[in-house]
Amino acid sequence: MDLRHLRYFQAVAEGLSYSRAAERLRVAQPALSRAVQEMEAELGAAMLERNRHSVRLTPAGKVLLRETAILFERWDEAIRRVRRAASGEEGELRIGYIGPPTQPFLGRLLQEYRRRYPLVSIHLEERTPERVWEMLAKGRLSVAFTRPVPTIEPSGLRTIVLREERLGAVVPQNHPFAKRAALTWQRLASAPLIVLARREGAGLHDAILAGCRRANFSPRIAYTPSLIGTVLRYVEAGAGVGVVPDCAITPEIPLRFVPLKPRTIVPLVFVWQEDEDTPAVQRFRELVIEWEKMGSLWNR
């Protein structure tokens, strides 16, 4: 059935006047009458009773008027939602991320995005770097903040580097290393090391081992916990020297971060599906790039 016919019927039924409905809709009255008659013929029942002096609804017409009001209310809302989705104001955003590197900015970034696009549904997935890449490749994530993984070929994915984090030794404040401005990798040769487990971050773990190899020693790895936070707890307990990116240390943590030289970095990257073109995702990418250019990701 033509929605236009229903609109015409609704206008007549609400005002019980063909002439007023024609004026309101800005159509000729004969065309309006013809449209209502065609609708009645299609439905097989009269919706309106009309004489020289009045128009009134039949029982079937009363039912149709109620249903028409509901239909158009839903239709109008559907149109609004389609337009919001097309502009990026509504939709779904599935974000993968790794923990410590994103702590300085992710909460603020999401707050700003929700302020601009409050109707977008946001789903967060904190995973290991490998798992983040896997979920992106399978289309289970829209975008992600993660580290490069050498063993994964980012086919169909786009990346930008947000930050290059320097590796360093983390020690208690009273440790002999704590007084130094920097340390050579060779100085770690005799220390029990605490590093993140490879299954939780192959890129970081491998970068640490590569730094040791370049310094011509095999590391004495004491512990390989699953969380950076646990690395720090071991260090606080005096179990050894942690090797972490600089993002792991914040002012409230009572440990000393000492940069390692030669300088070794681990990147933090922003990744998205190349063919992911929904407006909600596009608007988020634009916000990340805007903040990255302005320095807002790292400046509170």
Secondary structure, DSSP 4 states (H G I P E B T S, - for coil): --HHHHHHHHHHHHHT-HHHHHHHHTS-HHHHHHHHHHHHHHHTS--EEE-SS-EEE-HHHHHHHHHHHHHHHHHHHHHHHHHHHHHTSEEEEEEEE-HHHHTTTHHHHHHHHHHH-TEEEEEEEE--HHHHHHHHHTTS-SEEEE---TT---TTEEEEEEEEEEEEEEEETTSGGGG-S-EEGGGGTTSEEE---GGG-HHHHHHHHHHHHHTT---EEEE--SSHHHHHHHHHTTS-EEEEEGGG--TTS-EEEEEEES--EEEEEEEEETT---HHHHHHHHHHHHHHHHTTTT--
